[in-house]
């Protein structure tokens, strides 16, 4: 089950300005490039979605960023 359905359109930042994406989180780059193996796909997808959501990215942008991850998973995630 693709976890993006839980993500609301408006980011929850508790009134704070979201932290910028700085490249200081190498696990994000690795996950997006390599995907995840079966048994870790859903948890990593949830982690990625939460990460981008916490940065204030809207739902449609999060989806476009995370879709390549889904295709890189072994086996690929069904959307």
C-alpha positions in Angstrom: 0.0 0.0 0.0 1.5 3.3 -1.1 1.6 5.6 2.1 1.1 8.9 0.3 -2.7 8.7 0.8 -2.1 9.8 4.4 -0.4 13.0 3.4 -2.5 16.1 3.5 -2.1 19.0 1.0 -1.1 21.5 3.6 2.2 20.8 5.4 2.2 20.7 9.2 5.0 22.9 10.4 3.5 23.9 13.8 3.8 27.5 12.8 7.6 27.2 12.1 9.4 27.7 8.9 10.3 24.3 7.4 14.0 23.5 7.4 15.6 23.7 3.9 16.7 20.6 2.1 20.4 20.9 2.3 21.8 17.6 1.1 23.0 16.8 4.6 20.8 13.7 4.7 22.6 11.2 2.5 20.1 8.5 3.2 17.5 10.5 1.1 19.8 10.5 -2.0 20.6 6.8 -1.5 17.0 5.8 -1.1 15.8 7.8 -4.1 18.6 6.4 -6.3 18.6 2.8 -5.1 15.0 2.1 -3.9 14.6 -0.4 -1.1 14.3 -4.2 -1.0 11.0 -6.0 -0.3 10.3 -5.8 3.4 11.7 -2.3 3.7 9.9 -0.6 0.8 6.8 0.7 2.8 8.8 1.9 5.8 11.3 3.7 3.6 8.6 5.2 1.4 6.9 6.5 4.6 10.2 7.9 5.9 10.8 9.7 2.6 7.3 11.1 2.4 7.6 12.3 6.0 11.0 13.8 5.3 9.8 15.8 2.3 6.5 16.8 4.0 8.4 18.1 7.0 10.3 20.4 4.6 7.0 21.9 3.5 6.7 20.3 0.1 3.2 20.1 -1.2 1.6 16.7 -1.8 2.0 16.8 -5.6 5.7 17.6 -5.5 6.3 14.9 -2.9 4.7 12.4 -5.2 6.8 13.5 -8.2 10.0 13.2 -6.1 9.1 9.9 -4.5 7.8 8.1 -7.6 11.3 7.3 -8.9 12.0 5.6 -5.5 9.0 3.4 -6.0 10.3 2.3 -9.4 13.8 1.6 -8.1 12.5 -0.8 -5.3 13.0 -4.5 -5.7 10.4 -5.5 -6.7 9.0 -2.1 -7.8 6.2 -0.8 -5.6 2.7 -0.8 -7.0 1.1 2.6 -7.0 
